[in-house]
Amino acid sequence: MAVLVRVFTVVLLGLASLYTQAVESPTLDQAYQLVEDTTAEVMAVVQAAEDYVDDDPERYYRQVEQILDPLIDYRGFARSVMGDYASSRRYRSLDEAGREKLRDQLDRFTAAMRSSLVRTYSKGLLAFGGSRIELAERDEEDPAAQRVTVKQLIYADRAAPYEMLYMMGLAKGGDWKLRNVIIESVNLGEIYRDQFLASAREQDGDLDAVIASWTVVTVDVDE
């Protein structure tokens, strides 16, 4: 009986510990750690890709994509890029058929954005294989902030380090998610938004046509 009591107590303590971790409020430290850990994983893939990326780039993109998927809020990013076309106000103004169509368009554009982001980010990092990468010194921040910009420094082929800024935000589930990224001076969110709006004007507001042609849109990141 004593043994059973001890076992039951250990189980309860373990469950209590898991519950405490689950309800614990997310911290800014977790956002920074997430960026640091994800970068380490991606850079390991980058270094290994030097042997095959020219012959099989899709293999490289798939591996980076698997690492980035838990980090990036692709749907939130896609809505931001679509701007007013996917705003809550526009959604409320539509009838049910229109709302269903917009949800479908957002789903399809999210998939297109996922591909664009992964490829742009992956290509940007190829030049930095073997480089020293570290997080910049943090500024004073509000511990309760739900958004934070994590600055990363990449020491490569010049005196000044390259800068990457990761805009992190708390998702509804309490996890930190990447909402935007700036590689040097290239703000991917702004570039994609401008491209989407320009394409929407060219297509007379036909979002289906904009989304169908999005796969040809690329962003070049200067080294």
Contacts in CASP RR format, 6 or more apart in sequence:
PFRMAT RR
TARGET T0000
AUTHOR 0000-0000-0000
METHOD contacts of the structure
MODEL  1
MAVLVRVFTVVLLGLASLYTQAVESPTLDQAYQLVEDTTAEVMAVVQAAE
DYVDDDPERYYRQVEQILDPLIDYRGFARSVMGDYASSRRYRSLDEAGRE
KLRDQLDRFTAAMRSSLVRTYSKGLLAFGGSRIELAERDEEDPAAQRVTV
KQLIYADRAAPYEMLYMMGLAKGGDWKLRNVIIESVNLGEIYRDQFLASA
REQDGDLDAVIASWTVVTVDVDE
26 170 0 8 1.000
26 174 0 8 1.000
26 175 0 8 1.000
26 176 0 8 1.000
27 143 0 8 1.000
28 141 0 8 1.000
28 143 0 8 1.000
28 145 0 8 1.000
28 148 0 8 1.000
30 176 0 8 1.000
31 148 0 8 1.000
31 150 0 8 1.000
31 168 0 8 1.000
31 169 0 8 1.000
31 176 0 8 1.000
32 135 0 8 1.000
32 138 0 8 1.000
32 148 0 8 1.000
32 150 0 8 1.000
34 71 0 8 1.000
34 168 0 8 1.000
34 176 0 8 1.000
35 135 0 8 1.000
35 150 0 8 1.000
35 152 0 8 1.000
35 166 0 8 1.000
35 168 0 8 1.000
36 135 0 8 1.000
38 67 0 8 1.000
38 68 0 8 1.000
38 71 0 8 1.000
39 133 0 8 1.000
39 152 0 8 1.000
41 67 0 8 1.000
42 64 0 8 1.000
42 67 0 8 1.000
42 68 0 8 1.000
42 125 0 8 1.000
43 125 0 8 1.000
43 128 0 8 1.000
43 129 0 8 1.000
43 130 0 8 1.000
43 133 0 8 1.000
45 60 0 8 1.000
45 63 0 8 1.000
45 64 0 8 1.000
45 67 0 8 1.000
46 122 0 8 1.000
46 125 0 8 1.000
46 126 0 8 1.000
46 128 0 8 1.000
46 129 0 8 1.000
46 130 0 8 1.000
47 129 0 8 1.000
47 130 0 8 1.000
49 59 0 8 1.000
49 60 0 8 1.000
49 63 0 8 1.000
49 126 0 8 1.000
50 129 0 8 1.000
52 59 0 8 1.000
52 60 0 8 1.000
53 59 0 8 1.000
53 60 0 8 1.000
53 126 0 8 1.000
60 122 0 8 1.000
61 118 0 8 1.000
61 119 0 8 1.000
61 122 0 8 1.000
64 118 0 8 1.000
64 121 0 8 1.000
64 122 0 8 1.000
65 114 0 8 1.000
65 118 0 8 1.000
68 117 0 8 1.000
68 118 0 8 1.000
68 121 0 8 1.000
68 178 0 8 1.000
71 177 0 8 1.000
71 178 0 8 1.000
72 114 0 8 1.000
72 117 0 8 1.000
72 177 0 8 1.000
72 178 0 8 1.000
73 169 0 8 1.000
73 171 0 8 1.000
73 177 0 8 1.000
73 178 0 8 1.000
73 179 0 8 1.000
74 110 0 8 1.000
74 113 0 8 1.000
74 114 0 8 1.000
74 117 0 8 1.000
75 106 0 8 1.000
75 110 0 8 1.000
76 110 0 8 1.000
76 179 0 8 1.000
77 110 0 8 1.000
77 113 0 8 1.000
77 117 0 8 1.000
77 179 0 8 1.000
77 180 0 8 1.000
77 189 0 8 1.000
78 86 0 8 1.000
78 106 0 8 1.000
78 109 0 8 1.000
78 110 0 8 1.000
78 112 0 8 1.000
78 113 0 8 1.000
79 86 0 8 1.000
79 106 0 8 1.000
80 179 0 8 1.000
80 180 0 8 1.000
80 189 0 8 1.000
80 193 0 8 1.000
81 109 0 8 1.000
81 113 0 8 1.000
81 189 0 8 1.000
81 192 0 8 1.000
81 193 0 8 1.000
81 196 0 8 1.000
82 106 0 8 1.000
82 109 0 8 1.000
82 196 0 8 1.000
82 207 0 8 1.000
83 193 0 8 1.000
83 196 0 8 1.000
83 197 0 8 1.000
84 90 0 8 1.000
85 196 0 8 1.000
85 200 0 8 1.000
85 205 0 8 1.000
85 207 0 8 1.000
86 102 0 8 1.000
86 105 0 8 1.000
86 106 0 8 1.000
90 102 0 8 1.000
91 99 0 8 1.000
91 102 0 8 1.000
94 101 0 8 1.000
94 102 0 8 1.000
105 207 0 8 1.000
105 208 0 8 1.000
105 211 0 8 1.000
108 211 0 8 1.000
109 207 0 8 1.000
109 211 0 8 1.000
109 214 0 8 1.000
112 211 0 8 1.000
112 214 0 8 1.000
112 215 0 8 1.000
113 192 0 8 1.000
113 214 0 8 1.000
115 215 0 8 1.000
116 192 0 8 1.000
116 214 0 8 1.000
116 217 0 8 1.000
116 218 0 8 1.000
116 219 0 8 1.000
117 181 0 8 1.000
117 188 0 8 1.000
119 218 0 8 1.000
120 183 0 8 1.000
120 188 0 8 1.000
120 218 0 8 1.000
120 219 0 8 1.000
120 221 0 8 1.000
121 181 0 8 1.000
121 183 0 8 1.000
121 188 0 8 1.000
123 221 0 8 1.000
124 183 0 8 1.000
124 221 0 8 1.000
124 223 0 8 1.000
127 156 0 8 1.000
127 223 0 8 1.000
128 154 0 8 1.000
128 156 0 8 1.000
128 162 0 8 1.000
131 154 0 8 1.000
131 155 0 8 1.000
131 156 0 8 1.000
132 154 0 8 1.000
132 155 0 8 1.000
133 152 0 8 1.000
133 153 0 8 1.000
133 154 0 8 1.000
133 155 0 8 1.000
134 152 0 8 1.000
134 153 0 8 1.000
134 155 0 8 1.000
135 150 0 8 1.000
135 151 0 8 1.000
135 152 0 8 1.000
135 153 0 8 1.000
136 151 0 8 1.000
136 152 0 8 1.000
136 153 0 8 1.000
136 163 0 8 1.000
141 148 0 8 1.000
146 169 0 8 1.000
146 170 0 8 1.000
147 167 0 8 1.000
147 168 0 8 1.000
147 169 0 8 1.000
147 170 0 8 1.000
147 179 0 8 1.000
148 168 0 8 1.000
148 169 0 8 1.000
149 165 0 8 1.000
149 166 0 8 1.000
149 167 0 8 1.000
149 168 0 8 1.000
150 165 0 8 1.000
150 166 0 8 1.000
150 168 0 8 1.000
151 163 0 8 1.000
151 164 0 8 1.000
151 165 0 8 1.000
151 166 0 8 1.000
152 163 0 8 1.000
152 164 0 8 1.000
152 165 0 8 1.000
152 166 0 8 1.000
153 161 0 8 1.000
153 162 0 8 1.000
153 163 0 8 1.000
154 161 0 8 1.000
154 162 0 8 1.000
154 163 0 8 1.000
154 164 0 8 1.000
155 161 0 8 1.000
156 162 0 8 1.000
162 183 0 8 1.000
162 184 0 8 1.000
163 182 0 8 1.000
163 184 0 8 1.000
164 181 0 8 1.000
164 182 0 8 1.000
164 183 0 8 1.000
164 184 0 8 1.000
165 181 0 8 1.000
165 182 0 8 1.000
166 178 0 8 1.000
166 181 0 8 1.000
167 178 0 8 1.000
167 179 0 8 1.000
167 180 0 8 1.000
167 181 0 8 1.000
167 182 0 8 1.000
168 176 0 8 1.000
168 177 0 8 1.000
168 178 0 8 1.000
168 179 0 8 1.000
169 176 0 8 1.000
169 177 0 8 1.000
169 178 0 8 1.000
169 179 0 8 1.000
170 176 0 8 1.000
170 177 0 8 1.000
171 177 0 8 1.000
180 187 0 8 1.000
180 188 0 8 1.000
180 189 0 8 1.000
181 188 0 8 1.000
181 189 0 8 1.000
182 188 0 8 1.000
183 221 0 8 1.000
184 221 0 8 1.000
184 222 0 8 1.000
186 219 0 8 1.000
186 221 0 8 1.000
186 222 0 8 1.000
188 219 0 8 1.000
191 219 0 8 1.000
192 217 0 8 1.000
192 219 0 8 1.000
195 217 0 8 1.000
196 210 0 8 1.000
196 214 0 8 1.000
199 210 0 8 1.000
199 213 0 8 1.000
199 214 0 8 1.000
199 217 0 8 1.000
200 206 0 8 1.000
200 207 0 8 1.000
200 210 0 8 1.000
203 209 0 8 1.000
203 210 0 8 1.000
203 213 0 8 1.000
END
